[in-house]
Amino acid sequence: IFTIISIAIGIILALLISNSILMPIHNIKEQVNRLERGDKTKPVDIKGNNEISELTKSFNKILHIQNNLSKNYSNIEKELHIIKKIKKIEDS
């Protein structure tokens, strides 16, 4: 009976530990899939203080930088469009 209880406890612990490792990886994977579809709005939740949470922080930083670059690019496109309109008016 002690052996069966020990095995059951071992299995439960193994499942809990594997879940604590796999869920953050799954969350990052889901965010990458959203990013591929163009959704750059939601960062990955950070839980814990380990290698996976460090990876998540880095991913979120990259996401933030990419969002800023996209906004800057959009602003530059708008400014360029205005400059072209002004140039066209001047040339008329």
C-alpha positions as a printed Julia matrix, in Angstrom:
92×3 Matrix{Float64}:
  0.0    0.0     0.0
  2.85   2.41    0.85
  4.33   1.74   -2.6
  1.04   2.51   -4.35
  0.6    5.74   -2.36
  4.2    6.74   -3.12
  3.69   6.11   -6.84
  0.42   8.08   -6.82
  2.07  11.01   -5.04
  4.98  10.85   -7.5
  2.63  10.93  -10.47
  0.69  13.87   -9.04
  3.9   15.8    -8.36
  5.21  15.03  -11.84
  1.97  16.31  -13.4
  2.06  19.5   -11.33
  5.7   20.18  -12.17
  5.26  19.44  -15.87
  2.18  21.68  -15.98
  4.09  24.54  -14.36
  6.68  24.22  -17.13
  4.4   23.54  -20.09
  1.71  26.18  -19.48
  4.04  29.2   -19.8
  5.55  27.68  -22.94
  2.04  27.1   -24.3
  1.15  30.75  -23.53
  4.2   31.99  -25.42
  3.31  29.71  -28.33
 -0.25  31.09  -28.38
  1.07  34.66  -28.41
  3.4   33.82  -31.3
  0.38  32.45  -33.19
 -1.57  35.67  -32.46
  1.44  37.69  -33.6
  1.53  35.75  -36.87
 -2.12  36.73  -37.39
 -1.24  40.38  -36.77
 -2.5   40.7   -33.18
  0.25  42.52  -31.31
 -1.88  43.86  -28.49
 -1.67  41.33  -25.68
  1.59  40.53  -23.89
  2.11  37.14  -22.28
  1.35  36.99  -18.56
  4.47  36.57  -16.44
  4.35  34.22  -13.48
  7.22  33.06  -11.36
 10.88  33.9   -11.36
 12.68  31.31  -13.44
 14.09  30.78  -16.91
 10.65  30.57  -18.49
  9.52  33.83  -16.89
 12.75  35.44  -18.14
 11.97  34.15  -21.64
  8.46  35.58  -21.31
  9.82  38.98  -20.22
 12.15  39.01  -23.23
  9.3   38.07  -25.55
  7.14  40.87  -24.13
 10.0   43.36  -24.62
 10.32  42.29  -28.25
  6.56  42.66  -28.67
  6.69  46.16  -27.16
  9.59  47.19  -29.42
  7.79  45.84  -32.47
  4.63  47.77  -31.54
  6.66  50.97  -31.2
  8.36  50.37  -34.55
  4.99  49.78  -36.21
  3.6   53.02  -34.76
  6.7   54.96  -35.85
  6.48  53.48  -39.35
  2.81  54.41  -39.56
  3.56  57.98  -38.46
  6.34  58.27  -41.04
  3.99  57.02  -43.76
  1.41  59.68  -42.78
  4.04  62.42  -42.78
  5.34  61.29  -46.15
  1.82  61.36  -47.55
  1.36  64.95  -46.29
  4.72  65.97  -47.76
  3.72  64.5   -51.14
  0.43  66.45  -51.05
  2.27  69.67  -50.22
  4.8   69.02  -52.99
  1.97  68.38  -55.45
  0.28  71.66  -54.46
  3.57  73.56  -54.78
  4.19  72.09  -58.23
  0.74  73.14  -59.44
